């Protein structure tokens, strides 16, 4: 069975990053939001590097790159 990769909106990613930073627990926030922990970790990294923006998202988001 082929696995389907989900694409999340930028606003959702930013909210997920914010929640995980507030709570300090990536795993519990990811579980609560129904996303994988690895996505949350990647989004936090991109956010720290100021790459989680609409202008750069297409080129720096590995989830989008992998689906193309």
N, C-alpha and C positions, 0 to 999 in steps of 0.2 A: 504494500500500500504506500503510495506516494504521500509524503508529508506536505501540507499546504503552509506556506509561510505567510504570516499575518503582517499587514502594514498598519502602523499606528500613526495617527495624526500628531503633528508637532506639539500641539497644545496638550495632548494626553501625555506625551513623553515628558514635557516640562513639569506637569503636575505630578507625575510619578517620581521624578527626580526630587522635587520639592518635598513630597511626603517622605521619601526614604531618608532625606537629609534631616528632616524634622525629627523623625522617629529613631534614626540611627540604625535601622535594621532593614537591610535590603530584602532579605528573604521573606519576612512577614508581609511587607508591602507588596512585593511581587505576587505572593500567594493571594493576598486580598484582592488585587487588581486582575488576577487571572493571567498574568504574564510570566515568562520564565525569568529566573533570577539573572541569567546571563544578559538578557536584554536590558534589564534595569542597571546592571553594573556598567554596561557599554554606554548607556544614556548618561549616567553620572559622569563617566570619563569624558564623553563629548562635551557635556555641560561645563566641566571644570576647564576644559581646553577652549571654551567659547566657540565650539563647533556645532552646537545644537541650535542652529538658526535656520530660517527658511532659505537664506542665500547659500549656505554651505551644506545643508542637509543632504542634498542629492549626491554630493561628492564625498562626504565624510561618514555617512551612516552605513555601516556594514550590512544592515538588514535590507536596505534598498539596493545596495550594490549586488548583493547575493541573488536578489530576485530578478535582476535585469539580464 
